[in-house]
Amino acid sequence: PPLVTIRSQGILISGPGALMSCGTVTQPLETGKVIFEMLGDRDLNELDTSLSSMGVRALVARDGGILSLHGSTAKSGYVQLDGTMDVGTKVANVDGNVLSWNSGDEVV
C-alpha cells in the first residue's frame, strides 16, 4: 500500500525557499511508496500566466523551487515519456534507462 497519495489538479513549487520533499539523502523512503495522482483538466496557466506551456496535470518546480524525492536506489529515479499516453494504455514508451525495473513494477 502507498505510504501517502497526493491528489491534485497540478502542483506548482515556485520561488526561493519553496520545497516539496519526500525522504532525504541520509534517510530515504525505504518502504511503501508515494503516489502523485494528477486529476482533472485545470490548466496550470490559471495559477500563473507564465505557465502556459505546462498544460494540465503537471508537477512543476521553477524559479528556485525544489522537488526533492529520495527513495530506494534500486530503481531508475527518472525517465521521460516518449510521447503522450491515452487513458487505459497498458504500455509506455520511455526515453531513458529502465534496466533496473522488474516485471510487475508499476507506474502510477
CORNOR-V339898 format. One record per pair of residues at least 24 apart in sequence whose ideal C-beta (glycine too) atoms are under 8 Angstrom apart, sorted by the first residue. I is the first residue (numbers start at 0). GAP is how many residues later the second one is. If there is no record, write none. Layout:
i,gap
I,GAP
I,GAP
//
This chain:
i,gap
0,31
1,30
1,31
1,32
1,33
2,26
2,28
2,29
2,30
2,31
3,28
3,30
3,31
4,29
4,30
4,32
5,28
5,29
5,30
5,31
6,30
6,32
7,28
7,29
7,30
7,31
8,29
8,30
8,31
8,32
8,33
8,47
8,48
9,28
9,32
9,34
9,37
9,44
9,46
9,47
9,48
9,49
9,50
10,25
10,47
10,48
10,49
11,32
11,35
11,36
11,39
11,48
11,50
11,53
12,46
12,47
12,48
12,49
12,52
12,53
12,54
13,34
13,46
13,47
13,48
13,49
13,50
13,51
14,48
14,49
14,50
15,47
15,48
16,47
17,43
17,46
17,47
17,48
18,46
18,47
18,49
19,41
19,45
19,46
19,47
19,48
20,45
20,46
20,47
20,48
20,49
21,46
21,47
21,48
21,49
22,46
22,47
22,48
23,44
23,46
24,45
26,43
27,42
27,43
27,44
27,45
28,41
28,42
28,43
29,41
29,42
32,38
33,35
33,37
34,73
36,71
73,26
74,25
74,26
74,30
75,24
75,25
//
